[in-house]
Amino acid sequence: MIVILTGDIINSRKVPSKKWINDLKTLFQSIGKSPNDWEIYRGDEFQLEIKNIEDALIIAFQIKAFFKSINLDVRMSLGFGEKTHKTRKITESNGSAFVRSGETFETLKKQKLNLAINSGNAELDEELNLMLKLTLSFMDNWLQQSAEFVLIAIKNPTLSQEEIGVKLGINQAAVSRRQKRSSYELMMQVEHYFRKKIKTLEA
């Protein structure tokens, strides 16, 4: 089982792509190789294969924080399932993970939602998507500084507030404020709960 993450950048014309494209590619390269595991297409859409399904949500959160840190936002769907037709390019491959990701992605705009999951298990999806809606109620409102903190904290889970402060060029008290404003602890509780629940899909 794999996860296919389909995404597009909201109001991408607000920020010139040269300001974010290389950093986004670097982020994706830490997950897999292009064009086999990820592709950016039509200028502001992307698709990404996540091989370890338990990492799917933390990767989505990381992408979200990346865009919020440059004053943009992103819409994403996570489709769980199989890859039955494999080609050199991820955008030409197929399988249930691709279908679920695509179908869910199509509904996001209508639902005014920026992140949703389709695992093929309706009961599990209902529960996790409700949690995501609640999580998005603060994530969609992250300011640039909060998102910068989240991005560094996700990438460096063992760093103390002082060490994160060094990376951000601010003191520990300012880091603490950003951490609080971003509701980082709550976000990570949702992420840990997701890991626990998603294991049932593999069982």
N, CA, C and O of each residue as an XYZ file, in Angstrom:
812
protein
N       0.835     -1.201      0.000
C       0.000      0.000      0.000
C       0.870      1.251      0.000
O       1.903      1.320      0.665
N       0.409      2.251     -0.780
C       1.116      3.530     -0.854
C       0.100      4.667     -0.650
O      -1.104      4.433     -0.545
N       0.614      5.888     -0.598
C      -0.249      7.064     -0.567
C       0.138      7.965     -1.736
O       1.317      8.216     -1.985
N      -0.880      8.445     -2.444
C      -0.642      9.448     -3.481
C      -1.195     10.777     -2.971
O      -2.378     10.904     -2.655
N      -0.302     11.759     -2.904
C      -0.687     13.102     -2.479
C      -0.831     13.955     -3.737
O       0.124     14.121     -4.496
N      -2.024     14.490     -3.949
C      -2.270     15.395     -5.071
C      -2.508     16.781     -4.498
O      -3.258     16.934     -3.534
N      -1.879     17.786     -5.079
C      -2.024     19.122     -4.516
C      -1.991     20.223     -5.551
O      -1.481     20.041     -6.657
N      -2.540     21.370     -5.184
C      -2.332     22.570     -5.992
C      -2.200     23.784     -5.078
O      -2.705     23.811     -3.956
N      -1.506     24.778     -5.602
C      -1.205     25.975     -4.823
C      -2.353     26.967     -5.018
O      -2.761     27.244     -6.146
N      -2.863     27.490     -3.918
C      -3.980     28.439     -3.970
C      -3.430     29.838     -4.282
O      -2.473     30.296     -3.659
N      -4.053     30.501     -5.255
C      -3.619     31.857     -5.673
C      -2.115     31.916     -5.937
O      -1.419     32.815     -5.466
N      -1.632     30.930     -6.704
C      -0.178     30.810     -6.912
C       0.428     32.041     -7.583
O       1.624     32.297     -7.449
N      -0.396     32.803     -8.304
C       0.160     33.972     -9.016
C       0.546     35.110     -8.068
O       1.215     36.067     -8.460
N       0.112     34.983     -6.820
C       0.425     36.011     -5.813
C       1.931     36.141     -5.565
O       2.439     37.225     -5.278
N       2.626     35.011     -5.684
C       4.078     34.978     -5.429
C       4.755     34.364     -6.655
O       4.377     33.269     -7.069
N       5.754     35.045     -7.252
C       6.419     34.486     -8.433
C       7.002     33.099     -8.135
O       7.598     32.876     -7.081
N       6.819     32.174     -9.082
C       7.229     30.781     -8.824
C       8.728     30.657     -8.549
O       9.154     29.738     -7.849
N       9.528     31.574     -9.092
C      10.982     31.465     -8.842
C      11.320     31.619     -7.360
O      12.401     31.238     -6.912
N      10.363     32.191     -6.600
C      10.609     32.381     -5.165
C      10.401     31.100     -4.368
O      10.897     30.983     -3.247
N       9.671     30.133     -4.934
C       9.387     28.933     -4.145
C       9.712     27.603     -4.843
O       9.849     26.575     -4.180
N       9.833     27.623     -6.168
C       9.931     26.347     -6.903
C      11.140     25.508     -6.484
O      11.022     24.294     -6.318
N      12.310     26.151     -6.311
C      13.510     25.374     -5.959
C      13.430     24.793     -4.557
O      13.852     23.662     -4.318
N      12.879     25.584     -3.625
C      12.726     25.092     -2.246
C      11.717     23.944     -2.187
O      11.889     22.990     -1.428
N      10.661     24.052     -3.001
C       9.656     22.978     -3.035
C      10.274     21.698     -3.600
O      10.032     20.602     -3.095
N      11.073     21.855     -4.650
C      11.749     20.684     -5.252
C      12.689     20.033     -4.236
O      12.773     18.808     -4.158
N      13.393     20.860     -3.460
C      14.297     20.329     -2.428
C      13.508     19.526     -1.395
O      13.934     18.453     -0.970
N      12.345     20.068     -0.996
C      11.492     19.367     -0.032
C      11.049     18.010     -0.606
O      11.105     16.989      0.079
N      10.611     18.018     -1.864
C      10.155     16.775     -2.507
C      11.303     15.777     -2.695
O      11.111     14.566     -2.583
N      12.505     16.308     -2.985
C      13.656     15.412     -3.182
C      14.031     14.674     -1.903
O      14.662     13.618     -1.950
N      13.638     15.241     -0.752
C      13.918     14.548      0.514
C      12.951     13.364      0.689
O      13.132     12.535      1.582
N      11.937     13.296     -0.161
C      10.935     12.223     -0.063
C      11.122     11.174     -1.168
O      10.910      9.982     -0.944
N      11.515     11.625     -2.343
C      11.694     10.680     -3.458
C      12.331     11.347     -4.660
O      12.777     12.492     -4.588
N      12.369     10.617     -5.775
C      13.034     11.105     -6.992
C      12.003     11.504     -8.044
O      10.949     10.882     -8.178
N      12.335     12.558     -8.784
C      11.467     13.011     -9.880
C      11.951     12.371    -11.187
O      13.157     12.185    -11.347
N      11.058     12.026    -12.130
C       9.591     12.146    -12.105
C       8.901     10.860    -11.627
O       7.686     10.703    -11.740
N       9.726      9.942    -11.086
C       9.193      8.647    -10.661
C       8.297      8.759     -9.439
O       7.220      8.164     -9.393
N       8.751      9.539     -8.432
C       8.038      9.644     -7.150
C       7.273     10.957     -6.999
O       6.344     11.038     -6.196
N       7.648     11.980     -7.755
C       6.925     13.263     -7.673
C       7.095     14.060     -8.950
O       8.081     13.921     -9.674
N       6.102     14.902     -9.206
C       6.153     15.806    -10.353
C       5.411     17.094    -10.018
O       4.396     17.083     -9.322
N       5.939     18.201    -10.529
C       5.216     19.479    -10.473
C       4.789     19.762    -11.905
O       5.617     19.755    -12.817
N       3.496     20.013    -12.104
C       3.021     20.197    -13.482
C       2.022     21.355    -13.548
O       1.512     21.804    -12.521
N       1.757     21.819    -14.728
C       0.861     22.974    -14.971
C       1.244     24.181    -14.118
O       0.422     25.051    -13.832
N       2.502     24.208    -13.724
C       2.990     25.386    -12.991
C       2.709     25.392    -11.508
O       3.559     25.800    -10.715
N       1.497     24.934    -11.111
C       1.177     25.048     -9.682
C       0.450     23.821     -9.123
O      -0.192     23.898     -8.076
N       0.555     22.700     -9.821
C      -0.022     21.450     -9.306
C       1.097     20.431     -9.117
O       2.128     20.496     -9.786
N       0.883     19.500     -8.208
C       1.930     18.503     -7.972
C       1.329     17.180     -7.521
O       0.217     17.115     -6.997
N       2.108     16.131     -7.746
C       1.712     14.806     -7.280
C       2.947     14.130     -6.691
O       4.063     14.289     -7.184
N       2.712     13.370     -5.617
C       3.818     12.833     -4.840
C       3.428     11.453     -4.329
O       2.323     11.262     -3.821
N       4.337     10.496     -4.465
C       4.081      9.160     -3.909
C       4.775      9.036     -2.557
O       5.963      9.332     -2.429
N       4.021      8.597     -1.551
C       4.578      8.389     -0.214
C       4.554      6.888      0.061
O       3.490      6.276      0.151
N       5.736      6.313      0.190
C       5.824      4.852      0.294
C       5.472      4.329      1.689
O       4.913      3.241      1.832
N       5.807      5.114      2.711
C       5.448      4.722      4.077
C       4.160      5.465      4.447
O       4.182      6.668      4.706
N       3.047      4.740      4.469
C       1.750      5.407      4.617
C       1.623      6.158      5.951
O       0.868      7.125      6.047
N       2.351      5.720      6.965
C       2.262      6.393      8.269
C       2.854      7.805      8.240
O       2.544      8.630      9.098
N       3.711      8.077      7.244
C       4.335      9.407      7.128
C       3.464     10.397      6.351
O       3.812     11.573      6.242
N       2.342      9.932      5.814
C       1.564     10.758      4.877
C       1.139     12.097      5.469
O       1.252     13.132      4.813
N       0.653     12.081      6.701
C       0.107     13.316      7.267
C       1.201     14.307      7.648
O       1.045     15.512      7.447
N       2.307     13.808      8.196
C       3.383     14.733      8.585
C       3.976     15.389      7.331
O       4.390     16.548      7.372
N       4.016     14.650      6.223
C       4.501     15.230      4.960
C       3.528     16.300      4.467
O       3.947     17.364      4.011
N       2.229     16.012      4.560
C       1.219     17.006      4.163
C       1.331     18.264      5.033
O       1.243     19.383      4.527
N       1.526     18.072      6.340
C       1.680     19.214      7.259
C       2.928     20.034      6.901
O       2.925     21.263      6.970
N       3.983     19.323      6.520
C       5.239     19.989      6.163
C       5.047     20.853      4.904
O       5.525     21.985      4.838
N       4.348     20.301      3.919
C       4.087     21.043      2.674
C       3.216     22.269      2.973
O       3.446     23.359      2.450
N       2.218     22.060      3.823
C       1.330     23.160      4.237
C       2.149     24.281      4.895
O       2.011     25.452      4.540
N       2.994     23.909      5.848
C       3.817     24.899      6.558
C       4.762     25.618      5.600
O       4.993     26.820      5.727
N       5.305     24.873      4.641
C       6.209     25.479      3.653
C       5.500     26.616      2.914
O       6.035     27.719      2.803
N       4.287     26.339      2.408
C       3.577     27.369      1.642
C       3.101     28.524      2.521
O       3.152     29.684      2.111
N       2.638     28.204      3.728
C       2.201     29.283      4.623
C       3.384     30.174      5.022
O       3.203     31.357      5.310
N       4.590     29.602      5.039
C       5.774     30.393      5.413
C       6.170     31.388      4.317
O       6.970     32.291      4.560
N       5.609     31.223      3.105
C       5.877     32.197      2.027
C       4.579     32.904      1.620
O       4.444     33.401      0.502
N       3.623     32.933      2.572
C       2.350     33.636      2.355
C       1.496     33.073      1.224
O       0.773     33.808      0.552
N       1.588     31.774      1.025
C       0.699     31.095      0.081
C      -0.055     30.009      0.853
O       0.167     29.817      2.048
N      -0.941     29.309      0.161
C      -1.600     28.161      0.794
C      -1.766     27.074     -0.249
O      -1.516     27.290     -1.435
N      -2.186     25.913      0.201
C      -2.190     24.749     -0.676
C      -3.388     23.864     -0.361
O      -3.838     23.779      0.782
N      -3.896     23.207     -1.404
C      -4.980     22.232     -1.256
C      -4.393     20.858     -1.527
O      -3.664     20.693     -2.505
N      -4.687     19.857     -0.688
C      -4.091     18.530     -0.877
C      -5.072     17.413     -0.553
O      -5.899     17.536      0.350
N      -4.965     16.325     -1.302
C      -5.731     15.113     -0.971
C      -4.751     13.952     -0.830
O      -3.749     13.872     -1.541
N      -5.061     13.062      0.099
C      -4.233     11.871      0.323
C      -5.051     10.635     -0.036
O      -6.053     10.336      0.614
N      -4.624      9.926     -1.065
C      -5.324      8.701     -1.479
C      -4.495      7.472     -1.126
O      -3.341      7.350     -1.536
N      -5.097      6.564     -0.360
C      -4.410      5.339      0.072
C      -4.843      4.190     -0.836
O      -6.014      4.086     -1.202
N      -3.896      3.335     -1.194
C      -4.270      2.184     -2.027
C      -3.063      1.594     -2.734
O      -1.938      1.657     -2.240
N      -3.318      1.024     -3.890
C      -2.255      0.325     -4.620
C      -1.827      1.131     -5.850
O      -2.517      2.041     -6.310
N      -0.647      0.745     -6.357
C      -0.157      1.273     -7.634
C      -0.089      0.071     -8.564
O       0.816     -0.756     -8.452
N      -1.038     -0.026     -9.474
C      -1.115     -1.232    -10.317
C      -0.451     -1.026    -11.671
O      -0.022     -1.985    -12.314
N      -0.369      0.228    -12.101
C       0.279      0.519    -13.383
C       1.397      1.515    -13.135
O       1.151      2.682    -12.830
N       2.635      1.039    -13.270
C       3.786      1.888    -12.947
C       4.483      2.328    -14.227
O       4.828      1.500    -15.070
N       4.689      3.635    -14.369
C       5.459      4.157    -15.503
C       6.603      5.002    -14.947
O       6.755      5.147    -13.734
N       7.395      5.549    -15.851
C       8.544      6.356    -15.433
C       8.081      7.644    -14.756
O       8.772      8.199    -13.902
N       6.884      8.110    -15.161
C       6.359      9.367    -14.595
C       5.175      9.073    -13.687
O       4.251      8.350    -14.061
N       5.217      9.640    -12.498
C       4.142      9.389    -11.529
C       2.781      9.821    -12.077
O       1.768      9.181    -11.794
N       2.754     10.902    -12.857
C       1.472     11.425    -13.354
C       0.849     10.519    -14.417
O      -0.306     10.714    -14.797
N       1.614      9.518    -14.903
C       1.059      8.585    -15.891
C       0.822      7.198    -15.281
O       0.324      6.296    -15.956
N       1.178      7.035    -14.009
C       0.948      5.759    -13.325
C      -0.503      5.688    -12.857
O      -1.229      6.681    -12.903
N      -0.918      4.502    -12.407
C      -2.320      4.356    -12.010
C      -2.485      3.312    -10.914
O      -1.538      2.614    -10.552
N      -3.703      3.221    -10.395
C      -4.034      2.282     -9.323
C      -5.018      2.936     -8.372
O      -5.343      4.114     -8.518
N      -5.491      2.171     -7.397
C      -6.540      2.677     -6.500
C      -6.097      3.908     -5.700
O      -6.919      4.775     -5.403
N      -4.808      3.993     -5.350
C      -4.311      5.165     -4.600
C      -4.459      6.432     -5.441
O      -4.819      7.487     -4.918
N      -4.182      6.332     -6.741
C      -4.292      7.474     -7.653
C      -5.760      7.886     -7.817
O      -6.095      9.070     -7.786
N      -6.629      6.877     -7.994
C      -8.059      7.144     -8.190
C      -8.637      7.854     -6.957
O      -9.339      8.858     -7.075
N      -8.327      7.309     -5.777
C      -8.864      7.906     -4.536
C      -8.338      9.320     -4.321
O      -9.078     10.215     -3.914
N      -7.056      9.509     -4.599
C      -6.462     10.837     -4.430
C      -7.114     11.836     -5.390
O      -7.456     12.952     -5.001
N      -7.281     11.421     -6.640
C      -7.872     12.293     -7.662
C      -9.320     12.632     -7.365
O      -9.729     13.788     -7.464
N     -10.103     11.606     -6.996
C     -11.534     11.827     -6.710
C     -11.710     12.790     -5.535
O     -12.544     13.695     -5.583
N     -10.927     12.588     -4.495
C     -11.033     13.446     -3.305
C     -10.565     14.858     -3.622
O     -11.158     15.835     -3.166
N      -9.502     14.958     -4.404
C      -8.972     16.275     -4.787
C     -10.037     17.103     -5.501
O     -10.156     18.307     -5.272
N     -10.812     16.445     -6.371
C     -11.856     17.142     -7.137
C     -12.937     17.747     -6.235
O     -13.587     18.722     -6.613
N     -13.127     17.175     -5.055
C     -14.204     17.654     -4.166
C     -13.758     18.774     -3.220
O     -14.594     19.432     -2.601
N     -12.439     18.991     -3.107
C     -11.925     19.925     -2.094
C     -12.452     21.349     -2.276
O     -12.899     21.983     -1.320
N     -12.395     21.845     -3.522
C     -12.824     23.219     -3.792
C     -14.281     23.424     -3.391
O     -14.630     24.399     -2.726
N     -15.129     22.473     -3.816
C     -16.562     22.563     -3.517
C     -16.809     22.593     -2.006
O     -17.659     23.332     -1.508
N     -16.037     21.764     -1.296
C     -16.219     21.670      0.150
C     -15.501     22.793      0.914
O     -15.585     22.892      2.138
N     -14.796     23.629      0.150
C     -13.971     24.689      0.766
C     -13.013     24.096      1.806
O     -12.860     24.615      2.912
N     -12.385     23.004      1.412
C     -11.451     22.286      2.292
C     -10.064     22.295      1.669
O      -9.924     22.272      0.446
N      -9.036     22.328      2.517
C      -7.669     22.338      1.995
C      -6.905     21.027      2.209
O      -5.773     20.888      1.747
N      -7.517     20.073      2.902
C      -6.837     18.779      3.115
C      -7.862     17.719      3.463
O      -8.693     17.915      4.350
N      -7.802     16.582      2.759
C      -8.715     15.475      3.063
C      -8.055     14.149      2.705
O      -7.095     14.090      1.938
N      -8.606     13.089      3.290
C      -8.059     11.739      3.172
C      -9.098     10.819      2.555
O     -10.289     10.922      2.849
N      -8.632      9.912      1.689
C      -9.503      8.846      1.184
C      -8.719      7.534      1.283
O      -7.830      7.259      0.477
N      -9.071      6.742      2.282
C      -8.338      5.492      2.524
C      -9.073      4.282      1.944
O      -8.540      3.172      1.921
N     -10.300      4.510      1.478
C     -11.120      3.383      1.018
C     -11.946      2.780      2.136
O     -12.782      1.908      1.900
N     -11.709      3.252      3.369
C     -12.475      2.794      4.529
C     -13.332      3.973      5.002
O     -12.832      4.900      5.639
N     -14.633      3.924      4.679
C     -15.522      5.084      4.893
C     -15.567      5.526      6.356
O     -15.560      6.722      6.650
N     -15.614      4.566      7.261
C     -15.703      4.891      8.694
C     -14.444      5.611      9.176
O     -14.517      6.620      9.878
N     -13.294      5.070      8.785
C     -12.009      5.667      9.160
C     -11.874      7.059      8.552
O     -11.417      7.992      9.213
N     -12.277      7.194      7.281
C     -12.178      8.491      6.601
C     -13.034      9.546      7.283
O     -12.618     10.694      7.442
N     -14.229      9.148      7.683
C     -15.133     10.100      8.338
C     -14.495     10.653      9.614
O     -14.534     11.853      9.884
N     -13.909      9.738     10.387
C     -13.277     10.128     11.654
C     -12.057     11.023     11.418
O     -11.932     12.088     12.022
N     -11.156     10.574     10.529
C      -9.916     11.327     10.301
C     -10.183     12.660      9.619
O      -9.521     13.652      9.925
N     -11.140     12.699      8.700
C     -11.428     13.958      8.003
C     -12.085     14.982      8.918
O     -11.904     16.187      8.745
N     -12.843     14.503      9.883
C     -13.412     15.428     10.877
C     -12.286     16.045     11.710
O     -12.283     17.244     11.986
N     -11.332     15.198     12.102
C     -10.174     15.706     12.862
C      -9.369     16.714     12.030
O      -8.902     17.732     12.540
N      -9.223     16.403     10.739
C      -8.471     17.313      9.867
C      -9.183     18.654      9.712
O      -8.540     19.703      9.672
N     -10.511     18.615      9.626
C     -11.286     19.872      9.526
C     -11.002     20.756     10.741
O     -10.802     21.964     10.614
N     -10.990     20.135     11.916
C     -10.726     20.885     13.145
C      -9.288     21.404     13.165
O      -9.036     22.531     13.593
N      -8.355     20.585     12.704
C      -6.942     20.990     12.664
C      -6.743     22.145     11.684
O      -5.983     23.076     11.947
N      -7.441     22.068     10.547
C      -7.323     23.126      9.537
C      -7.877     24.458     10.043
O      -7.504     25.520      9.544
N      -8.769     24.397     11.036
C      -9.353     25.645     11.543
C      -8.269     26.561     12.110
O      -8.452     27.778     12.143
N      -7.139     25.995     12.557
C      -6.025     26.879     12.945
C      -4.896     26.876     11.919
O      -4.223     27.893     11.750
N      -4.674     25.757     11.230
C      -3.578     25.710     10.247
C      -3.812     26.667      9.072
O      -2.877     27.293      8.572
N      -5.068     26.768      8.644
C      -5.376     27.685      7.535
C      -5.114     29.137      7.909
O      -4.975     29.991      7.034
N      -5.046     29.419      9.213
C      -4.834     30.787      9.685
C      -3.418     31.046     10.189
O      -3.148     32.096     10.773
N      -2.506     30.087      9.962
C      -1.122     30.312     10.369
C      -0.580     31.574      9.716
O      -0.775     31.795      8.521
N       0.100     32.400     10.502
C       0.839     33.517      9.928
C       2.218     33.002      9.525
O       2.637     31.917      9.926
N       2.906     33.801      8.729
C       4.210     33.409      8.191
C       5.166     32.929      9.291
O       5.838     31.910      9.131
N       5.222     33.664     10.403
C       6.173     33.321     11.477
C       5.834     31.984     12.135
O       6.721     31.187     12.440
N       4.543     31.751     12.348
C       4.130     30.467     12.937
C       4.499     29.317     12.014
O       5.000     28.285     12.459
N       4.242     29.507     10.712
C       4.530     28.456      9.730
C       6.027     28.178      9.645
O       6.440     27.028      9.496
N       6.843     29.232      9.739
C       8.311     29.044      9.716
C       8.740     28.177     10.897
O       9.579     27.287     10.757
N       8.154     28.450     12.060
C       8.459     27.644     13.246
C       8.072     26.179     13.010
O       8.864     25.275     13.272
N       6.849     25.952     12.515
C       6.340     24.583     12.299
C       7.245     23.830     11.332
O       7.563     22.660     11.550
N       7.654     24.499     10.273
C       8.504     23.868      9.252
C       9.821     23.377      9.855
O      10.259     22.260      9.578
N      10.444     24.212     10.674
C      11.721     23.826     11.307
C      11.496     22.739     12.354
O      12.285     21.801     12.462
N      10.409     22.871     13.130
C      10.130     21.887     14.196
C       9.841     20.498     13.615
O      10.262     19.492     14.185
N       9.127     20.439     12.491
C       8.834     19.139     11.849
C      10.122     18.499     11.344
O      10.352     17.303     11.524
N      10.958     19.322     10.706
C      12.210     18.792     10.129
C      13.214     18.387     11.201
O      14.040     17.500     10.987
N      13.137     19.050     12.366
C      14.124     18.825     13.440
C      13.416     18.525     14.753
O      13.444     19.346     15.670
N      12.774     17.346     14.859
C      11.940     17.068     16.031
C      12.691     17.003     17.356
O      12.073     17.079     18.418
N      14.002     16.866     17.312
C      14.758     16.728     18.570
C      15.309     18.065     19.079
O      15.866     18.122     20.176
N      15.160     19.135     18.298
C      15.730     20.424     18.708
C      14.942     21.061     19.852
O      13.716     20.967     19.910
N      15.669     21.707     20.754
C      15.028     22.466     21.843
C      14.556     23.811     21.290
O      14.896     24.187     20.168
N      13.773     24.525     22.090
C      13.329     25.865     21.671
C      14.518     26.795     21.439
O      14.504     27.606     20.514
N      15.546     26.676     22.281
C      16.745     27.516     22.117
C      17.406     27.245     20.767
O      17.806     28.170     20.060
N      17.513     25.949     20.418
C      18.173     25.575     19.151
C      17.348     26.015     17.939
O      17.898     26.432     16.920
N      16.024     25.916     18.065
C      15.160     26.404     16.977
C      15.316     27.923     16.851
O      15.329     28.471     15.748
N      15.436     28.593     18.011
C      15.649     30.043     18.018
C      16.893     30.451     17.251
O      16.885     31.453     16.536
N      17.971     29.671     17.398
C      19.218     29.953     16.680
C      18.964     29.887     15.169
O      19.429     30.743     14.417
N      18.224     28.866     14.737
C      17.925     28.709     13.305
C      17.056     29.853     12.784
O      17.214     30.287     11.643
N      16.143     30.337     13.619
C      15.232     31.402     13.193
C      15.780     32.802     13.488
O      15.231     33.808     13.037
N      16.875     32.843     14.256
C      17.460     34.142     14.605
C      16.620     34.913     15.615
O      16.569     36.143     15.589
N      15.958     34.169     16.510
C      15.127     34.811     17.551
C      15.434     34.150     18.898
O      16.080     33.103     18.945
N      14.967     34.766     19.997
C      15.251     34.179     21.312
C      14.233     33.087     21.678
O      13.229     32.889     20.994
N      14.528     32.394     22.769
C      13.701     31.250     23.178
C      12.258     31.668     23.494
O      11.317     30.933     23.197
N      12.094     32.836     24.090
C      10.747     33.311     24.445
C       9.905     33.533     23.186
O       8.711     33.233     23.159
N      10.554     34.065     22.145
C       9.846     34.297     20.866
C       9.476     32.963     20.218
O       8.405     32.833     19.626
N      10.362     31.976     20.332
C      10.069     30.634     19.807
C       8.855     30.059     20.526
O       7.957     29.492     19.904
N       8.847     30.214     21.839
C       7.747     29.700     22.655
C       6.411     30.317     22.227
O       5.392     29.630     22.159
N       6.435     31.625     21.939
C       5.213     32.313     21.496
C       4.736     31.774     20.155
O       3.543     31.547     19.953
N       5.684     31.572     19.237
C       5.317     31.049     17.913
C       4.753     29.623     18.023
O       3.796     29.254     17.342
N       5.375     28.851     18.896
C       4.925     27.472     19.093
C       3.479     27.455     19.587
O       2.659     26.661     19.125
N       3.188     28.337     20.524
C       1.843     28.436     21.099
C       0.832     28.893     20.045
O      -0.247     28.319     19.903
N       1.214     29.947     19.308
C       0.314     30.514     18.299
C       0.005     29.516     17.184
O      -1.085     29.531     16.612
N       0.977     28.644     16.881
C       0.780     27.685     15.782
C      -0.037     26.466     16.217
O      -0.420     25.654     15.375
N      -0.310     26.325     17.527
C      -0.977     25.120     18.085
C      -0.225     23.844     17.674
O      -0.819     22.822     17.331
N       1.096     23.955     17.724
C       1.958     22.855     17.255
C       1.697     21.545     18.005
O       1.629     20.480     17.392
N       1.549     21.625     19.340
C       1.342     20.399     20.128
C       0.066     19.672     19.686
O       0.043     18.450     19.535
N      -0.981     20.456     19.488
C      -2.265     19.879     19.073
C      -2.138     19.228     17.689
O      -2.642     18.129     17.459
N      -1.464     19.919     16.785
C      -1.233     19.375     15.444
C      -0.501     18.033     15.521
O      -0.852     17.087     14.816
N       0.524     17.958     16.389
C       1.297     16.724     16.510
C       0.502     15.612     17.201
O       0.729     14.432     16.934
N      -0.416     15.977     18.077
C      -1.293     14.958     18.683
C      -2.185     14.321     17.609
O      -2.403     13.109     17.598
N      -2.690     15.166     16.715
C      -3.502     14.664     15.591
C      -2.645     13.741     14.724
O      -3.101     12.683     14.291
N      -1.400     14.154     14.477
C      -0.486     13.367     13.640
C      -0.201     12.008     14.275
O      -0.191     10.995     13.574
N       0.028     11.966     15.571
C       0.300     10.688     16.260
C      -0.939      9.795     16.247
O      -0.830      8.579     16.087
N      -2.102     10.394     16.413
C      -3.357      9.630     16.386
C      -3.572      9.031     14.992
O      -3.981      7.878     14.852
N      -3.290      9.835     13.976
C      -3.391      9.364     12.586
C      -2.501      8.136     12.367
O      -2.936      7.151     11.769
N      -1.251      8.195     12.853
C      -0.322      7.057     12.694
C      -0.915      5.780     13.312
O      -0.829      4.693     12.741
N      -1.507      5.947     14.476
C      -2.080      4.801     15.185
C      -3.244      4.194     14.398
O      -3.342      2.978     14.235
N      -4.120      5.078     13.917
C      -5.319      4.618     13.215
C      -4.995      4.001     11.847
O      -5.619      3.027     11.426
N      -4.012      4.586     11.172
C      -3.721      4.179      9.794
C      -3.091      2.786      9.766
O      -3.155      2.083      8.757
N      -2.480      2.399     10.894
C      -1.905      1.034     10.980
C      -2.972     -0.025     10.761
O      -2.678     -1.123     10.290
N      -4.223      0.306     11.107
C      -5.318     -0.679     10.935
C      -5.561     -0.994      9.464
O      -6.092     -2.054      9.134
N      -5.172     -0.072      8.573
C      -5.342     -0.327      7.132
C      -4.396     -1.415      6.663
O      -4.716     -2.200      5.771
N      -3.223     -1.447      7.282
C      -2.199     -2.427      6.863
C      -2.443     -3.797      7.504
O      -1.953     -4.818      7.022
N      -3.203     -3.796      8.589
C      -3.418     -5.047      9.333
C      -4.203     -6.057      8.503
O      -4.474     -7.163      8.970
